[in-house]
Amino acid sequence: MKRSNVKAAVLMLAGALALAATSAEAAPRKRAPAHPKPIPVKPVVENPIADLPFPRFDHGPQVASACTTGLEGAMLRVKELEKRKAGADWLKGWEALYDWEEDQSGALIFLQNVHPNADVRTEAEKCEQRWSAFQTALGMNELVYQGAKQTASLLKDPVDRRAAQRALEGFEDSGVALPRDKQARARAIADKLGTLGQQFDRDIRDARVRVAFTEAELKGVPESVWKDQPRDADNKVTLPIDGPAYVTAMQTAEDAGARERLWRAKVNEGGPDNLKVLAQIEQLRLEQARLFGFASYDEFVLRRRMVETPARATKFLEDVRAAVVDEDQRDVVELRQAKARHLGQTLEATKLQRWDTMFYSARLLHERFAVDDEAFRPYFPPQESLRFVMRVAEKMFGIRYDKVADANVWAPEVQAWAVTDVASGRKIATLFVDPYPRDGKYNHAATWNYRNSATSVPRQAQSALVVNFDRRGLTLPELETLMHEFGHTLRNNLSATRYASDAGENVVQDFAEAPSEMLEDWVYDKKVLKVFQEVCPACKPVPDDLVDKARAARDFGKGMQVARQQLYAAYDLALHGPAAPDPMDTWEKMEAATSLGYVPGTTFPSGFAHIAGGYGAGYYGYLWSQSVAADMRTAFAADKLDPKVGARLRNSVLAEGAQKPPQQVVKDFLGRDASSQAFFDWLRK
């Protein structure tokens, strides 16, 4: 999931305003007025609109105008909040402000990632900076802070008290309680970090790197992957360094030199400038932590997370590394042996390079399990794959998805889906899906849950699923990714918290990925895959033996894969420790200690957008959430489509958001305390 913090630390709700892949024709676009009509600005919003149409912008000035309107309304609501009496009335005003912010900025800021018009993307990015500045100022508002402090001590209802306490923690982390000189510095740091994070992402997104190849160099790569790709002035095929084309080329290109050039372009994305930006981010984060009396940014961040301390996070990562170290080394030996056989060399004369791993992993998978990812594409057409994951959710959670005709959205082919609770017949959310690649669009798969629901006011959730489907169909790993990201939309769409500030993925970051990681396993279940015929009777069922082979092959290379994730997480914690070491020197040393070592001239950290953004000091959360997911998955051991267990997951986990601590949420679902046993059993299997 993409977790780009639009909100300042004051709200402590990562992803709430965040902007944490059919062959069918898109609905015709309606012509928008010259300027979108904003929601009227009123001093107080007690009853937000239940549902909102997605805002239509065709030009940059429209975005700037709407951004100004939203900020003016927010400032009026802050002034009104300053006068509110502490207690339930204050919390009501705080939530009204929160709801206004989401409605006025969430969808607008999200557009910087997907809108076809570069001017709109640029203005949306500027708007994010303006809202970030507003949040920073709000975090330093002494009157509102005092209201939060008094309210947190007055409220008795557990849901109200937790909402107020989380608001108070956000104020404390913004620096409002610091001495005046430190307050000013904390504000300056927050503003600068927001700007640098945007710059880091922009350097990657807007580079649009492509690598040129002759057709001979693409031997082995399916023609369908490259025949329609752009050509350069020398008539060479140019391939992107992201998306399905990159993965397929790395898995199938016979020419090692071609694979190396493509891999180096990918691992160096972001360039030297981003290394400088990352170093600035690191130093500012350390300074920020020290302003609050913490020795490191790790300590500052993790005290609010499920893991609680850097020591506990480090111990967890060390245990993971110990569990996979032998398997990692065996995986490397197997790939070296495969390369030696392929090239007709002795093992001693064969060195495995990093650009070899995907290629020889694919060959070994085919040799050992007769699995070819490309073989799955005919069975998983893009639009039908989307309907498949929706149908699985319908069966598990008692909901229904209906496509909205003539949806007024940001680009052709984007779809809107109404989400309805079947039992009540009530619409509860809208899901937007942006399915196919295009210039200027976010180039991976991610979810933006930009509007949250609430039961205390008439308010529906909205989220956007952004993918880049191969129009030929999906591979099983791509279907797995779709299920993962779709799981994030469920966290938003099925939330039923009293307040929007507690809803959806406003949970602590190291719990946010758990339901999505749990659901990844569903696409390897033959019973689940048979649901595909419910949404596409004409589709040829994927053969059971092919699924069996894929299930047997899915853990192939697990040692190398988990060891790599452990490296990323350990690097993140090292970068944000008390020493704040040089990013590139640290990476070279840490990668040099791995089974394949460091490749001179490569700059992986320059493209490590997660830690430059919302996952700074939090990348361990992927493995941590995977551990929680493995534990939660045990409840579905008998039947992954069990509607009774699905209802329990919906009501105990997805609906609860952050109203309860994550440890309690997991306990309520499982009926026992959480355990990492299932995860480590899988690692050692």
C-alpha positions as CSV (number, residue, x, y, z in Angstrom):
1,M,0.0,0.0,0.0
2,K,1.1,3.5,-0.8
3,R,1.4,5.4,2.5
4,S,2.2,9.0,1.7
5,N,1.6,11.1,4.8
6,V,-0.3,14.2,3.9
7,K,-1.3,14.9,7.5
8,A,1.3,16.3,9.8
9,A,2.3,14.4,12.9
10,V,-0.4,16.2,14.9
11,L,-3.1,13.8,13.6
12,M,-0.9,10.7,13.8
13,L,-3.2,9.0,11.3
14,A,-0.9,7.8,8.6
15,G,-2.8,7.2,5.4
16,A,-6.0,9.0,6.5
17,L,-5.6,11.8,4.0
18,A,-2.9,9.8,2.2
19,L,-2.9,9.6,-1.0
20,A,0.6,4.2,3.7
21,A,-4.4,-3.9,-12.4
22,T,-11.0,-4.8,-18.9
23,S,-10.9,-4.7,-22.2
24,A,-14.3,-3.0,-21.9
25,E,-14.7,0.6,-23.1
26,A,-14.6,3.2,-20.4
27,A,-17.8,5.2,-19.8
28,P,-17.9,8.5,-21.7
29,R,-16.6,11.5,-19.7
30,K,-18.9,14.3,-18.8
31,R,-17.8,17.7,-19.5
32,A,-16.8,19.6,-16.4
33,P,-17.5,23.3,-15.7
34,A,-14.7,25.7,-15.9
35,H,-14.2,25.6,-12.1
36,P,-15.4,22.8,-9.8
37,K,-18.1,23.9,-7.4
38,P,-16.7,23.6,-3.9
39,I,-18.6,22.6,-0.9
40,P,-19.7,25.9,0.8
41,V,-17.5,27.0,3.6
42,K,-19.2,27.1,7.0
43,P,-17.7,27.7,10.4
44,V,-19.0,24.3,11.7
45,V,-19.8,21.1,9.9
46,E,-21.9,18.9,12.3
47,N,-23.4,16.7,9.5
48,P,-21.0,15.9,6.7
49,I,-22.3,14.8,3.4
50,A,-22.7,11.0,3.4
51,D,-21.2,10.5,0.0
52,L,-19.3,12.8,-2.3
53,P,-18.8,12.7,-6.1
54,F,-15.1,12.5,-7.1
55,P,-13.9,16.0,-7.9
56,R,-13.3,16.7,-11.6
57,F,-10.3,18.7,-12.5
58,D,-9.1,19.4,-16.1
59,H,-6.6,22.2,-15.5
60,G,-4.1,23.2,-12.8
61,P,-5.9,26.5,-11.8
62,Q,-9.0,24.5,-10.8
63,V,-6.9,22.5,-8.3
64,A,-5.3,25.6,-6.9
65,S,-8.8,27.2,-6.4
66,A,-10.3,24.2,-4.8
67,C,-7.2,23.9,-2.5
68,T,-7.6,27.5,-1.3
69,T,-11.3,26.9,-0.6
70,G,-10.6,23.8,1.4
71,L,-7.8,25.5,3.5
72,E,-10.0,28.6,4.2
73,G,-12.7,26.3,5.5
74,A,-10.3,24.4,7.6
75,M,-8.9,27.5,9.2
76,L,-12.5,28.6,10.1
77,R,-13.0,25.3,11.8
78,V,-9.8,25.6,13.7
79,K,-10.9,29.1,15.0
80,E,-14.2,27.6,16.1
81,L,-12.5,24.6,17.7
82,E,-10.4,26.9,19.8
83,K,-13.5,28.2,21.5
84,R,-15.1,24.8,22.2
85,K,-15.5,23.5,25.8
86,A,-13.3,20.5,26.6
87,G,-15.0,17.2,26.6
88,A,-17.5,15.6,24.2
89,D,-18.2,19.0,22.5
90,W,-14.5,19.5,21.8
91,L,-14.2,16.0,20.3
92,K,-17.2,16.6,18.1
93,G,-15.5,19.8,16.7
94,W,-12.2,18.0,16.3
95,E,-13.8,15.2,14.2
96,A,-15.7,17.8,12.2
97,L,-12.4,19.4,11.3
98,Y,-10.9,16.0,10.4
99,D,-13.9,15.2,8.2
100,W,-13.6,18.5,6.4
101,E,-9.9,18.0,5.7
102,E,-10.4,14.5,4.2
103,D,-13.3,15.8,2.0
104,Q,-11.4,18.8,0.8
105,S,-7.9,17.5,0.4
106,G,-7.9,13.6,0.1
107,A,-9.0,13.1,-3.4
108,L,-7.4,16.3,-4.7
109,I,-3.9,15.4,-3.3
110,F,-4.3,11.8,-4.6
111,L,-4.5,13.1,-8.2
112,Q,-0.8,13.9,-8.2
113,N,-0.2,10.2,-8.7
114,V,-2.7,9.5,-11.5
115,H,-4.0,12.5,-13.3
116,P,-3.2,12.5,-17.1
117,N,-2.6,16.3,-17.0
118,A,0.8,17.3,-15.8
119,D,-0.4,20.7,-14.6
120,V,-3.1,19.0,-12.5
121,R,-0.4,16.7,-11.0
122,T,1.9,19.7,-10.3
123,E,-0.9,21.7,-8.6
124,A,-2.0,18.7,-6.6
125,E,1.6,18.3,-5.3
126,K,1.6,22.0,-4.4
127,C,-1.7,21.6,-2.6
128,E,-0.2,18.8,-0.6
129,Q,2.5,21.1,0.6
130,R,0.0,23.7,1.6
131,W,-2.1,21.2,3.6
132,S,1.1,19.9,5.2
133,A,2.0,23.5,6.3
134,F,-1.6,23.9,7.7
135,Q,-1.1,20.6,9.7
136,T,2.2,21.8,11.0
137,A,0.7,25.0,12.2
138,L,-2.3,23.2,13.7
139,G,0.1,21.0,15.6
140,M,1.5,24.1,17.3
141,N,-1.8,25.6,18.2
142,E,-1.7,26.0,21.9
143,L,-5.5,26.5,22.4
144,V,-6.4,23.4,20.4
145,Y,-3.7,21.4,22.2
146,Q,-5.1,22.4,25.6
147,G,-8.5,21.3,24.5
148,A,-7.2,17.9,23.5
149,K,-5.3,17.6,26.7
150,Q,-8.3,18.4,28.9
151,T,-10.7,16.3,26.8
152,A,-8.5,13.2,27.0
153,S,-8.6,13.4,30.8
154,L,-12.4,14.0,31.0
155,L,-14.0,11.5,28.7
156,K,-15.0,8.1,30.1
157,D,-16.4,6.3,27.1
158,P,-13.5,4.1,25.9
159,V,-14.0,4.9,22.2
160,D,-14.2,8.6,22.8
161,R,-11.3,8.5,25.2
162,R,-9.1,6.6,22.8
163,A,-9.9,9.1,19.9
164,A,-9.1,12.0,22.1
165,Q,-5.9,10.4,23.4
166,R,-4.7,9.7,19.9
167,A,-5.3,13.3,19.0
168,L,-3.4,14.4,22.1
169,E,-0.4,12.1,21.2
170,G,-0.4,13.7,17.7
171,F,-0.1,17.2,19.3
172,E,2.6,16.0,21.6
173,D,4.6,14.6,18.7
174,S,4.2,17.8,16.7
175,G,6.2,19.7,19.4
176,V,3.5,22.0,20.8
177,A,4.7,21.3,24.4
178,L,8.3,22.1,23.5
179,P,10.0,25.4,24.5
180,R,9.2,28.2,22.0
181,D,12.6,28.0,20.3
182,K,12.3,24.3,19.8
183,Q,8.7,24.7,18.6
184,A,9.9,26.9,15.7
185,R,12.6,24.4,14.8
186,A,10.2,21.4,15.0
187,R,7.8,23.2,12.6
188,A,10.6,24.0,10.2
189,I,11.8,20.4,10.2
190,A,8.2,19.1,9.5
191,D,7.8,21.5,6.6
192,K,11.2,20.6,5.1
193,L,10.6,16.8,5.5
194,G,7.4,17.1,3.6
195,T,9.1,19.0,0.7
196,L,12.0,16.5,0.6
197,G,9.7,13.5,0.6
198,Q,7.9,14.9,-2.4
199,Q,11.1,15.6,-4.2
200,F,12.3,12.1,-3.6
201,D,9.1,10.6,-5.1
202,R,9.1,13.1,-8.0
203,D,12.7,12.2,-9.0
204,I,11.6,8.6,-9.4
205,R,8.2,9.2,-10.9
206,D,9.0,11.8,-13.5
207,A,12.3,10.3,-14.7
208,R,10.4,7.8,-16.9
209,V,13.6,5.7,-17.4
210,R,13.7,3.4,-20.3
211,V,16.5,1.1,-21.5
212,A,17.1,0.5,-25.2
213,F,17.7,-2.9,-26.7
214,T,18.0,-4.5,-30.1
215,E,15.6,-7.2,-30.9
216,A,18.4,-9.7,-30.7
217,E,19.2,-8.7,-27.2
218,L,15.6,-9.5,-26.2
219,K,15.9,-13.1,-27.2
220,G,13.7,-15.2,-24.9
221,V,11.5,-12.3,-24.0
222,P,7.9,-12.9,-25.3
223,E,7.3,-10.7,-28.3
224,S,4.0,-9.5,-26.8
225,V,6.0,-7.8,-24.1
226,W,8.1,-5.6,-26.3
227,K,6.6,-5.4,-29.8
228,D,4.4,-2.4,-28.9
229,Q,7.0,-0.6,-26.7
230,P,8.3,2.7,-27.9
231,R,11.4,2.8,-30.1
232,D,14.3,5.2,-29.9
233,A,16.0,7.1,-32.8
234,D,18.0,4.0,-33.7
235,N,14.8,1.9,-33.8
236,K,15.8,0.0,-30.7
237,V,13.0,-1.2,-28.4
238,T,12.9,0.8,-25.1
239,L,11.7,-1.1,-22.0
240,P,10.5,0.6,-18.7
241,I,12.2,-0.3,-15.4
242,D,8.9,-1.0,-13.7
243,G,5.7,-3.0,-14.2
244,P,5.1,-6.3,-15.9
245,A,7.5,-5.6,-18.8
246,Y,10.5,-5.3,-16.4
247,V,9.6,-8.4,-14.5
248,T,9.1,-10.5,-17.6
249,A,12.2,-9.3,-19.3
250,M,14.3,-10.0,-16.2
251,Q,12.8,-13.5,-16.0
252,T,13.2,-14.4,-19.7
253,A,16.0,-12.5,-21.4
254,E,18.7,-14.9,-22.4
255,D,21.3,-12.1,-22.8
256,A,22.9,-11.5,-19.5
257,G,24.2,-8.2,-20.6
258,A,20.7,-7.0,-21.4
259,R,19.5,-8.2,-18.0
260,E,22.4,-6.4,-16.4
261,R,21.6,-3.0,-18.1
262,L,17.9,-3.2,-17.2
263,W,18.7,-4.2,-13.6
264,R,21.3,-1.5,-13.1
265,A,18.8,1.1,-14.4
266,K,16.2,-0.1,-11.9
267,V,18.5,-0.3,-8.9
268,N,19.9,3.2,-9.7
269,E,16.6,4.9,-10.2
270,G,16.3,8.2,-8.4
271,G,19.9,9.0,-9.1
272,P,22.7,10.8,-7.1
273,D,20.3,13.7,-6.2
274,N,18.1,11.3,-4.3
275,L,21.0,10.1,-2.2
276,K,21.6,13.7,-1.1
277,V,17.8,14.1,-0.4
278,L,17.8,10.9,1.6
279,A,20.8,12.0,3.7
280,Q,19.0,15.3,4.4
281,I,15.8,13.4,5.4
282,E,17.8,11.2,7.7
283,Q,19.6,14.1,9.5
284,L,16.4,16.1,9.9
285,R,14.6,13.1,11.4
286,L,17.4,12.6,13.9
287,E,17.3,16.3,14.8
288,Q,13.5,16.1,15.2
289,A,13.8,13.1,17.5
290,R,16.4,14.8,19.7
291,L,14.2,17.9,20.0
292,F,11.8,15.6,21.9
293,G,14.5,14.0,24.0
294,F,15.0,10.8,22.1
295,A,18.3,9.3,21.1
296,S,17.1,8.3,17.6
297,Y,14.3,8.6,15.2
298,D,13.7,4.8,15.7
299,E,12.8,5.5,19.3
300,F,10.7,8.5,18.5
301,V,8.6,6.5,16.0
302,L,8.4,3.0,17.4
303,R,7.1,4.0,20.8
304,R,3.7,4.6,19.1
305,R,3.8,1.3,17.2
306,M,2.7,-2.3,17.9
307,V,6.4,-3.3,18.3
308,E,6.9,-0.5,20.9
309,T,10.8,-0.3,20.9
310,P,13.8,-0.5,18.6
311,A,15.2,-3.3,20.7
312,R,12.1,-5.4,20.1
313,A,12.1,-4.6,16.4
314,T,15.8,-5.5,16.1
315,K,15.4,-8.7,18.0
316,F,12.5,-9.7,15.7
317,L,14.6,-9.0,12.6
318,E,17.6,-11.0,14.1
319,D,15.3,-13.9,14.7
320,V,14.0,-13.7,11.1
321,R,17.5,-13.7,9.8
322,A,18.6,-16.6,11.9
323,A,15.6,-18.6,10.7
324,V,16.4,-18.2,7.0
325,V,20.2,-17.9,6.8
326,D,20.8,-21.5,5.9
327,E,18.0,-21.5,3.3
328,D,19.2,-18.3,1.8
329,Q,22.6,-19.8,1.2
330,R,21.1,-23.0,-0.2
331,D,19.1,-20.9,-2.6
332,V,22.2,-19.1,-3.9
333,V,24.0,-22.4,-4.4
334,E,21.0,-23.8,-6.4
335,L,20.9,-20.7,-8.6
336,R,24.7,-21.0,-9.2
337,Q,24.3,-24.6,-10.2
338,A,21.4,-23.7,-12.6
339,K,23.6,-21.0,-14.2
340,A,26.5,-23.4,-14.5
341,R,24.4,-26.0,-16.2
342,H,22.8,-23.4,-18.5
343,L,26.2,-22.0,-19.6
344,G,28.0,-25.4,-19.7
345,Q,30.5,-24.2,-17.1
346,T,31.9,-25.7,-13.9
347,L,30.4,-24.5,-10.7
348,E,33.8,-23.1,-9.6
349,A,33.9,-20.9,-12.7
350,T,30.4,-19.6,-12.2
351,K,29.5,-16.5,-10.3
352,L,25.9,-15.7,-9.6
353,Q,25.1,-12.0,-10.2
354,R,22.2,-10.1,-8.9
355,W,20.7,-9.7,-12.4
356,D,20.8,-13.5,-12.7
357,T,18.5,-14.3,-9.8
358,M,15.1,-13.7,-11.4
359,F,16.2,-15.4,-14.7
360,Y,17.5,-18.6,-13.1
361,S,14.8,-18.7,-10.5
362,A,12.3,-18.7,-13.3
363,R,14.2,-21.5,-15.1
364,L,14.4,-23.6,-11.9
365,L,10.8,-23.1,-11.3
366,H,10.0,-24.3,-14.7
367,E,12.4,-27.3,-14.5
368,R,11.4,-28.4,-11.0
369,F,7.7,-27.6,-11.0
370,A,6.9,-27.0,-14.7
371,V,5.6,-23.6,-13.7
372,D,5.6,-20.7,-16.1
373,D,4.1,-17.5,-14.8
374,E,3.1,-16.5,-18.3
375,A,1.0,-19.6,-18.6
376,F,-1.5,-18.1,-16.1
377,R,-2.4,-15.0,-18.2
378,P,-5.0,-16.7,-20.4
379,Y,-6.9,-17.8,-17.3
380,F,-6.9,-14.5,-15.5
381,P,-8.2,-11.7,-17.9
382,P,-7.8,-8.2,-16.3
383,Q,-11.4,-7.2,-15.7
384,E,-12.5,-10.6,-14.7
385,S,-9.6,-10.8,-12.2
386,L,-10.9,-7.6,-10.6
387,R,-14.4,-9.1,-10.4
388,F,-12.9,-12.3,-9.0
389,V,-11.3,-10.5,-5.9
390,M,-14.6,-8.6,-5.5
391,R,-16.6,-11.8,-5.6
392,V,-14.3,-13.5,-3.0
393,A,-15.0,-10.5,-0.7
394,E,-18.7,-10.7,-1.4
395,K,-18.8,-14.4,-0.3
396,M,-16.7,-13.8,2.8
397,F,-18.0,-10.5,4.1
398,G,-21.7,-10.2,3.0
399,I,-21.2,-7.3,0.7
400,R,-21.9,-6.5,-3.0
401,Y,-20.0,-4.6,-5.7
402,D,-22.0,-2.8,-8.4
403,K,-20.3,-0.9,-11.2
404,V,-21.3,2.7,-11.5
405,A,-22.3,3.8,-15.0
406,D,-21.0,7.1,-16.4
407,A,-18.6,7.6,-13.5
408,N,-17.1,11.1,-13.6
409,V,-13.4,10.3,-12.8
410,W,-9.9,11.4,-13.6
411,A,-9.1,9.4,-16.7
412,P,-10.6,7.2,-19.3
413,E,-10.9,3.5,-18.3
414,V,-11.1,4.4,-14.6
415,Q,-14.0,2.6,-13.0
416,A,-16.2,3.4,-10.0
417,W,-17.9,0.7,-7.9
418,A,-20.6,1.0,-5.2
419,V,-20.0,-1.2,-2.2
420,T,-23.3,-2.3,-0.5
421,D,-23.8,-4.2,2.8
422,V,-26.2,-7.0,1.7
423,A,-27.9,-7.5,5.1
424,S,-29.0,-3.9,5.4
425,G,-29.1,-3.0,1.7
426,R,-27.2,0.1,2.5
427,K,-24.4,1.6,0.4
428,I,-21.3,1.9,2.6
429,A,-18.5,2.9,0.3
430,T,-17.2,3.7,-3.2
431,L,-14.2,2.0,-4.7
432,F,-12.4,3.6,-7.7
433,V,-10.2,1.4,-9.8
434,D,-7.5,2.7,-12.2
435,P,-6.5,-0.4,-14.1
436,Y,-4.0,0.2,-16.9
437,P,-0.6,1.9,-17.4
438,R,-0.3,5.4,-18.9
439,D,2.2,8.2,-18.9
440,G,2.4,10.2,-15.7
441,K,0.6,7.5,-13.6
442,Y,2.0,5.8,-10.5
443,N,3.7,2.8,-12.0
444,H,3.2,0.1,-9.4
445,A,0.2,-1.3,-7.5
446,A,-1.1,0.7,-4.5
447,T,-4.2,1.8,-2.7
448,W,-5.1,5.3,-1.5
449,N,-7.8,5.2,1.2
450,Y,-8.4,9.0,1.1
451,R,-11.9,9.2,2.7
452,N,-13.0,7.3,5.8
453,S,-16.4,6.5,7.1
454,A,-17.9,7.1,10.5
455,T,-21.0,6.0,12.3
456,S,-21.5,9.2,14.4
457,V,-22.3,11.2,11.2
458,P,-23.6,10.3,7.8
459,R,-20.4,9.6,6.0
460,Q,-19.3,6.9,3.5
461,A,-15.8,5.6,2.7
462,Q,-14.0,6.1,-0.6
463,S,-10.7,4.5,-1.8
464,A,-8.8,4.2,-5.0
465,L,-7.1,1.0,-6.2
466,V,-4.3,1.9,-8.6
467,V,-2.8,-1.0,-10.6
468,N,-1.1,-1.4,-14.0
469,F,-2.6,-4.6,-15.5
470,D,-1.1,-6.4,-18.4
471,R,-3.9,-6.4,-20.9
472,R,-3.0,-10.0,-21.9
473,G,-4.0,-11.1,-18.4
474,L,-2.4,-11.6,-15.0
475,T,0.1,-14.0,-13.8
476,L,-0.6,-15.7,-10.5
477,P,1.9,-13.5,-8.6
478,E,0.2,-10.4,-10.2
479,L,-3.2,-11.8,-9.0
480,E,-1.6,-12.2,-5.6
481,T,-0.6,-8.5,-5.7
482,L,-4.1,-7.5,-6.7
483,M,-5.6,-9.4,-3.8
484,H,-3.1,-7.7,-1.4
485,E,-3.9,-4.2,-2.6
486,F,-7.6,-5.0,-2.7
487,G,-7.3,-6.1,0.9
488,H,-6.3,-2.5,1.7
489,T,-9.5,-1.2,0.1
490,L,-11.5,-3.6,2.3
491,R,-9.9,-2.1,5.4
492,N,-11.3,1.3,4.3
493,N,-14.6,0.2,2.7
494,L,-15.7,-2.1,5.6
495,S,-14.7,0.2,8.5
496,A,-17.5,0.9,10.9
497,T,-15.8,3.1,13.6
498,R,-17.6,5.9,15.4
499,Y,-15.1,8.5,14.1
500,A,-13.4,8.8,10.8
501,S,-10.1,9.6,12.6
502,D,-10.1,6.0,13.9
503,A,-11.3,4.4,10.7
504,G,-9.7,2.2,8.1
505,E,-5.9,2.2,8.0
506,N,-5.5,4.8,10.7
507,V,-4.2,1.8,12.7
508,V,-0.6,1.7,13.8
509,Q,1.6,1.2,10.7
510,D,3.0,-2.2,11.7
511,F,-0.5,-3.6,11.8
512,A,-1.8,-2.0,8.6
513,E,-0.4,-4.7,6.2
514,A,-1.6,-7.7,8.2
515,P,-5.1,-8.4,6.6
516,S,-3.7,-7.8,3.1
517,E,-0.8,-10.1,3.6
518,M,-3.1,-12.7,5.1
519,L,-5.4,-12.6,2.0
520,E,-2.5,-13.2,-0.4
521,D,-2.7,-16.9,0.4
522,W,-6.3,-17.0,-1.0
523,V,-5.2,-17.0,-4.7
524,Y,-3.3,-20.3,-4.2
525,D,-6.4,-22.1,-2.9
526,K,-8.1,-24.2,-5.6
527,K,-11.5,-23.8,-4.0
528,V,-11.1,-20.0,-4.0
529,L,-9.9,-19.9,-7.6
530,K,-13.0,-21.8,-8.7
531,V,-14.9,-18.6,-7.8
532,F,-13.4,-17.2,-11.0
533,Q,-16.1,-19.1,-13.0
534,E,-18.8,-17.3,-11.0
535,V,-17.8,-14.0,-12.5
536,C,-16.6,-15.4,-15.9
537,P,-18.4,-18.6,-16.9
538,A,-16.8,-18.4,-20.3
539,C,-13.3,-18.2,-18.9
540,K,-11.4,-21.5,-19.0
541,P,-10.8,-22.8,-15.5
542,V,-7.2,-22.8,-14.4
543,P,-6.2,-26.5,-14.2
544,D,-5.9,-28.0,-10.7
545,D,-2.5,-29.4,-11.5
546,L,-1.2,-26.0,-12.5
547,V,-2.4,-24.6,-9.2
548,D,-0.8,-27.5,-7.3
549,K,2.5,-26.8,-9.1
550,A,2.3,-23.1,-8.3
551,R,1.5,-23.9,-4.6
552,A,4.6,-26.2,-4.5
553,A,6.7,-23.5,-6.2
554,R,5.5,-20.5,-4.3
555,D,8.0,-20.9,-1.5
556,F,10.9,-21.5,-3.8
557,G,13.6,-19.0,-3.1
558,K,11.9,-18.1,0.2
559,G,15.3,-17.9,1.9
560,M,16.7,-15.3,-0.5
561,Q,13.4,-13.3,-0.6
562,V,12.9,-13.1,3.2
563,A,16.6,-12.4,3.7
564,R,16.3,-9.5,1.3
565,Q,13.3,-8.0,3.1
566,Q,15.2,-8.5,6.4
567,L,18.1,-6.5,4.9
568,Y,15.8,-3.6,3.8
569,A,14.3,-3.5,7.3
570,A,17.6,-3.7,9.1
571,Y,19.0,-1.0,6.9
572,D,16.0,1.3,7.6
573,L,16.5,0.9,11.4
574,A,20.3,1.4,11.1
575,L,19.7,4.6,9.0
576,H,17.4,6.0,11.7
577,G,19.5,5.0,14.7
578,P,21.4,7.4,17.0
579,A,24.4,7.7,14.7
580,A,22.5,8.7,11.5
581,P,25.2,7.2,9.2
582,D,25.8,8.0,5.6
583,P,23.1,6.2,3.6
584,M,25.2,4.9,0.8
585,D,28.2,3.8,3.0
586,T,25.8,2.0,5.3
587,W,24.1,0.3,2.4
588,E,27.3,-0.9,0.8
589,K,28.5,-2.4,4.1
590,M,25.3,-4.1,4.9
591,E,24.7,-5.5,1.4
592,A,28.3,-6.6,1.2
593,A,27.7,-8.9,4.1
594,T,24.9,-10.7,2.2
595,S,25.1,-13.9,0.2
596,L,25.5,-12.1,-3.1
597,G,27.4,-9.1,-1.9
598,Y,27.3,-5.5,-3.1
599,V,27.6,-4.6,-6.7
600,P,29.9,-1.6,-7.2
601,G,28.3,1.4,-8.8
602,T,24.8,0.7,-7.7
603,T,22.8,3.0,-5.5
604,F,19.7,1.2,-4.3
605,P,18.9,3.7,-1.5
606,S,18.3,6.4,-4.2
607,G,15.1,4.6,-5.2
608,F,14.0,3.3,-1.7
609,A,10.9,5.5,-1.7
610,H,9.3,3.7,1.3
611,I,11.9,4.9,3.8
612,A,12.1,8.4,2.4
613,G,8.4,8.6,2.9
614,G,5.9,7.2,5.4
615,Y,7.8,4.0,6.2
616,G,10.9,5.7,7.6
617,A,11.9,3.6,10.7
618,G,9.0,1.4,9.8
619,Y,10.0,-0.9,7.0
620,Y,10.3,-3.8,9.5
621,G,6.5,-3.6,9.6
622,Y,6.1,-5.7,6.4
623,L,7.7,-8.7,8.1
624,W,6.1,-7.9,11.4
625,S,2.7,-7.7,9.7
626,Q,3.5,-10.9,7.9
627,S,3.9,-12.6,11.2
628,V,0.5,-11.3,12.4
629,A,-1.0,-12.3,9.1
630,A,0.2,-15.9,9.5
631,D,-1.3,-16.0,12.9
632,M,-4.7,-14.6,11.7
633,R,-4.7,-17.0,8.7
634,T,-4.9,-20.0,11.1
635,A,-8.6,-19.1,11.7
636,F,-9.3,-20.0,8.0
637,A,-7.4,-23.3,8.1
638,A,-10.6,-25.3,7.3
639,D,-12.1,-23.1,4.7
640,K,-10.8,-19.8,3.3
641,L,-14.3,-18.8,2.2
642,D,-16.0,-19.6,5.5
643,P,-18.6,-16.8,5.8
644,K,-18.8,-17.2,9.6
645,V,-15.0,-16.6,10.0
646,G,-15.2,-13.9,7.4
647,A,-17.9,-12.1,9.4
648,R,-15.7,-12.4,12.5
649,L,-12.8,-10.9,10.5
650,R,-15.0,-8.1,9.2
651,N,-16.5,-7.2,12.6
652,S,-13.4,-7.8,14.8
653,V,-10.7,-6.5,12.6
654,L,-11.7,-4.6,9.5
655,A,-14.6,-2.7,11.1
656,E,-12.7,-1.8,14.2
657,G,-9.9,0.4,12.7
658,A,-8.0,2.0,15.5
659,Q,-10.8,2.1,18.1
660,K,-8.9,-0.6,20.0
661,P,-5.2,-1.4,20.4
662,P,-4.1,-3.9,17.7
663,Q,-3.1,-6.5,20.2
664,Q,-6.7,-6.5,21.5
665,V,-8.1,-6.6,17.9
666,V,-6.1,-9.7,17.1
667,K,-7.1,-11.3,20.4
668,D,-10.8,-10.6,19.7
669,F,-10.6,-12.2,16.3
670,L,-8.5,-15.3,17.3
671,G,-10.0,-15.8,20.8
672,R,-6.4,-15.9,22.2
673,D,-3.3,-13.8,22.4
674,A,-1.3,-13.2,19.2
675,S,1.6,-15.6,18.5
676,S,4.5,-15.6,16.0
677,Q,4.6,-19.4,16.0
678,A,2.9,-19.9,12.6
679,F,5.2,-17.4,10.9
680,F,8.4,-18.9,12.2
681,D,7.1,-22.4,11.4
682,W,6.6,-21.2,7.8
683,L,10.1,-19.7,7.7
684,R,11.7,-22.9,8.9
685,K,9.6,-25.2,6.8
